[in-house]
Structure formats: C-alpha cells, structure tokens
C-alpha cells in the first residue's frame, strides 16, 4: 500500500470475511436476550445459545456443515 501497489485478495479470503460479517449481523439482528435464543440461519428453528458464542446454526444444521 505504501508503495502505491493495490492490495490483492484471494476470492476465498473475501468470501470467508463476508460470511463472518453476515453471521455476526444475523446474530445481532435476531438474538433474543430474554430467553437467549435465536432462529437457526438455515432451518429457522429456534435454539438456545449465548451472546458470547454468537452461534447462528442450530446443533443439527451445524453438524451438517
């Protein structure tokens, strides 16, 4: 950057960062603090989690990943 050369990123790197941002955004918009649940990002089933782990997939869907 300092020399004026453009930064080059692999598509896989950009995808990984984008997925992380998408998951974090989904968690922040859908987490219910009162009962510590969130609808699964894949199947929609509500499951218990906590705000420190920021999980967005229920245990069933997470196993399939």
C-alpha positions in Angstrom: 0.0 0.0 0.0 2.7 2.4 1.0 4.3 2.0 -2.5 1.0 2.6 -4.3 0.5 -1.0 -5.3 -3.1 -2.4 -5.0 -3.9 -4.9 -2.4 -4.7 -8.3 -3.8 -7.0 -10.7 -2.0 -7.9 -14.3 -2.9 -11.6 -14.8 -3.6 -11.7 -17.4 -0.8 -10.4 -14.8 1.7 -13.0 -12.3 0.7 -15.8 -15.0 1.0 -14.6 -16.0 4.4 -14.7 -12.4 5.7 -18.1 -11.8 4.1 -19.5 -14.9 5.7 -18.3 -13.8 9.1 -19.9 -10.4 8.7 -23.1 -12.0 7.5 -23.3 -14.3 10.5 -22.5 -11.6 13.0 -25.1 -9.3 11.5 -27.7 -12.1 11.6 -26.9 -12.8 15.2 -27.2 -9.2 16.3 -30.5 -8.7 14.5 -32.1 -12.0 15.6 -30.8 -12.9 19.1 -33.5 -12.7 21.8 -31.7 -11.8 25.0 -34.7 -12.5 27.2 -34.7 -16.3 26.5 -31.2 -16.5 24.9 -32.5 -18.0 21.7 -32.1 -17.3 18.0 -33.7 -18.8 14.9 -31.3 -21.0 13.0 -29.9 -19.3 10.0 -30.6 -22.4 7.8 -33.7 -24.1 9.1 -35.4 -21.3 11.2 -35.8 -23.5 14.3 -35.2 -21.5 17.5 -32.4 -22.8 19.6 -30.7 -21.7 22.8 -27.3 -20.1 22.6 -25.5 -17.2 24.4 -24.3 -13.9 23.2 -20.6 -14.8 23.7 -20.6 -17.6 21.2 -22.8 -15.9 18.6 -23.9 -19.2 17.1 -26.3 -18.8 14.1 -26.8 -22.5 13.3 -28.8 -24.9 15.4 -26.9 -28.0 16.5 -28.5 -30.2 13.7 -27.5 -27.8 11.0 -24.1 -27.2 12.5 -23.3 -30.9 12.2 -24.1 -30.8 8.5 -21.6 -28.1 7.8 
